Amino acid sequence: MEKYKEYKMANDILVVAEHRGGELKKITSECIGAAKKLAESFGGEVHAAVAGNGTSGIAEEISKYGVKVTYFNDPKLADYTYEGYCQALVPIIKERDYAVIVMGATPTGRDLSATLGARIGAAVGTDCTGFSVDGGKLVVTRPIYAGKVVSKMELLTRPAIMTIRPNTFAPADESGGGSVETAACTIGDLGVVIREVVQKAAGKVELTEADIVVSGGRGIKEPGNYKMIEDLAEVLGGAAGASRAIVDAGWVDHSHQVGQTGKTVSPKLYIAIGISGAIQHLAGMSSSKVIVAINNNPDAAIFKVADYGIVADALVAVPMMTEEFRKLLAPV
């Protein structure tokens, strides 16, 4: 891996945009917000790259954030593959010599950052919740050991790659003044070709992007009671999550699972209902801004990380809360 060299003074920041079904993902605006702060420290500009097929509209949407957008169109890029995206991105990264490449700590971002880092010899900081620039070097902050320890790492390459945890950084404002250009790309044979994408809907709001997450655990007692978790989430305009225990028991699909072997969420409000607070679960939600726990066991570990706690039977408390929120949030 090529070490940081003082004479390489690349200052611009590249954001790799994420989109699905023709819609820009929320994490992209958060990446742009983080990139703008980096650009202030490095003294450069923010660029964005969009790979796909028929992506000009998405590129125009990104340009509203005041960044320079380059988009690639190729039928082989219609569905994400790390090989196709790397073939599109590597040439412009080498040509433009960026200081930092930013993308989301999403399934796509985790996959692409690792491969891209290997292809260009870049250090990769994953699942970052903070960063600073020290002497021209990027220093990232990231939780490790299921969130029990926060580590700081210097990324000693140019470019460095950083993936950021969703809902951790403020989204960029639409400032205008951006630009859009298309770049030619030749996508060769791919080792993997996507034939079909089968997507299970986990709810109206995507779990990792939700500002409010309501999760249920074994304390809801039986599969049919998960409906009250979904009802409360719907009333609050949030997403429904679940502990590993009820996913493993077959009560809920894995797409709802929050935790070390599920999804990592960082909502403004996390409501844990009937969840004991095992380390595996805490790893996926401990960075939430406000945590509310409802459990009939006053000694449950979840109360140690909760900002607010209710010792009660979830089957009694949750329907009451849902009804009260429904009244409070009803249109006047």
Sequence and secondary structure as in RCSB ss.txt:
>XXXX:A:sequence
MEKYKEYKMANDILVVAEHRGGELKKITSECIGAAKKLAESFGGEVHAAVAGNGTSGIAEEISKYGVKVTYFNDP
KLADYTYEGYCQALVPIIKERDYAVIVMGATPTGRDLSATLGARIGAAVGTDCTGFSVDGGKLVVTRPIYAGKVV
SKMELLTRPAIMTIRPNTFAPADESGGGSVETAACTIGDLGVVIREVVQKAAGKVELTEADIVVSGGRGIKEPGN
YKMIEDLAEVLGGAAGASRAIVDAGWVDHSHQVGQTGKTVSPKLYIAIGISGAIQHLAGMSSSKVIVAINNNPDA
AIFKVADYGIVADALVAVPMMTEEFRKLLAPV
>XXXX:A:secstr
     TT     EEEE  EETTEE HHHHHHHHHHHHHHHHHT  EEEEEEESS HHHHHHHHTTS EEEEEE G
GGSS  HHHHHHHHHHHHHHHT SEEEEESSHHHHHHHHHHHHHHT  EEEEESEEEEETTEEEEEEEETTTTEE
EEEEE SSSEEEEE TTSS         EEEE        S            SS GGG SEEEEE GGG SGGG
HHHHHHHHHHHT EEEE HHHHHTTSS GGGBBSTTSB    SEEEEES    HHHHHHHTT SEEEEEES TT 
THHHH SEEEES HHHHHHHHHHHHHHHHS  
